[in-house]
């Protein structure tokens, strides 16, 4: 690692002030950032550790859903009785991130701000009609992810919390890389009244919805409703783990599994 | 720019001057000479470096020492009793041949203890799932799973619970 300075502010305002240095990096649980720094792939002048900011922590019930602080660790979401009772699919998704030690450190805000194309949480943000609250504004989940490792966040803007809408039914099905546990393809299906959302992660540069699947499931919320439907392999990711064609195939398979799991 | 970190390691308060970029595993091994915590892959995959920070198992190769400032850290050296009596999980690994070369064992044992504390009666599936962050290249895991099952039973026995309190 290259050398950096380290700060651990105790308020969001102090964190925002510290993050104004353009070479500063925000530190959540560090499970992506620290390996990146160890490989000298980044050289921030300063790390701003958000673990001391109390207003970024915790899980609470709000009208129509759940509000989860950005500095809430994956293990806390996975084990929360409130999340398990309100949006069990979200707890299940969190329990499937990385391994136990990664979940004990990694945070929701860190995951969505990093916007890894294979991360799990982006699919929940989109499928659960989330809104992302930052230090300065509210961003619709649909507008948050703008590309591979790119979000609508401005330089120095800090995610404070994420508000998820409670669906009638939902499930997340992931075909994971067995070594990294990242999603090769992950599909989050959520039914909100007459509306169904199908959000796919891992398959492309950024999370995306599948309108044809959503329309079919809105008319008939069964796995069979997806028979014969598929996404185009154009623009899907291809790497040593899976070709674009295989990923396209997996999108339908995992969407069906999610619908079956949602019941 | 050096900074001072203070934490409780295996029940003792320690304070050292370190660089901000010093990893927790480097702090434990090089600054405190607690070499039971191993560095295997150094890329957050293998779990040989697992320690407990405030009761949660973490990979100390992917944690900065400054992130553990003020925390209570337990390493493999802190599990056995003061008289040398092995922790029930350590004893179970020995009894059930849960190791061959032993390199992964400190991390395996620390992960297993955290697993059982959160799930006192894990199934075989729970154990295999809970040890996903720990890689062993010798055993094929079978005896490790048996050891964790036996260790869990031993940790749940009244005498072990009394000793832990």
Contacts between the chains, C-beta under 8 A, distances in Angstrom:
chain1	res1	chain2	res2	distance
A	1	B	21	4.3
A	2	B	21	7.4
A	3	B	1	7.8
A	3	B	19	6.6
A	3	B	20	7.1
A	3	B	21	5.8
A	4	B	20	5.9
A	4	B	21	6.3
A	5	B	1	6.1
A	5	B	20	6.2
A	6	B	3	6.8
A	6	B	20	4.0
A	6	B	64	7.4
A	6	B	66	5.2
A	8	B	66	7.6
A	8	B	69	7.8
A	27	B	67	7.8
A	30	B	62	6.5
A	30	B	63	6.8
A	30	B	64	7.0
A	30	B	67	6.9
A	31	B	44	6.8
A	31	B	62	6.0
A	34	B	23	7.9
A	34	B	44	7.8
A	34	B	62	5.0
A	34	B	63	7.3
A	34	B	64	7.0
A	35	B	43	6.2
A	35	B	44	5.4
A	35	B	62	6.3
A	37	B	21	7.5
A	38	B	42	7.2
A	38	B	43	7.7
A	47	B	20	7.2
A	47	B	64	8.0
A	49	B	66	7.5
A	49	B	67	6.5
A	51	B	67	6.9
A	75	B	56	7.3
A	79	B	118	7.8
A	98	B	133	7.4
A	99	B	47	7.5
A	99	B	132	4.4
A	99	B	133	3.0
A	100	B	57	6.3
A	100	B	111	6.7
A	100	B	114	7.2
A	100	B	115	7.2
A	100	B	130	5.7
A	100	B	132	6.8
A	100	B	133	5.4
A	101	B	47	6.7
A	101	B	50	5.9
A	101	B	57	5.3
A	101	B	58	5.3
A	101	B	59	4.7
A	101	B	111	7.2
A	101	B	133	4.6
A	102	B	44	7.2
A	102	B	59	7.5
A	102	B	133	6.7
A	104	B	56	4.3
A	104	B	57	6.1
A	104	B	58	5.4
A	105	B	58	5.4
A	105	B	59	7.7
A	105	B	62	7.2
A	105	B	63	6.8
A	179	B	45	7.3
A	181	B	132	7.1
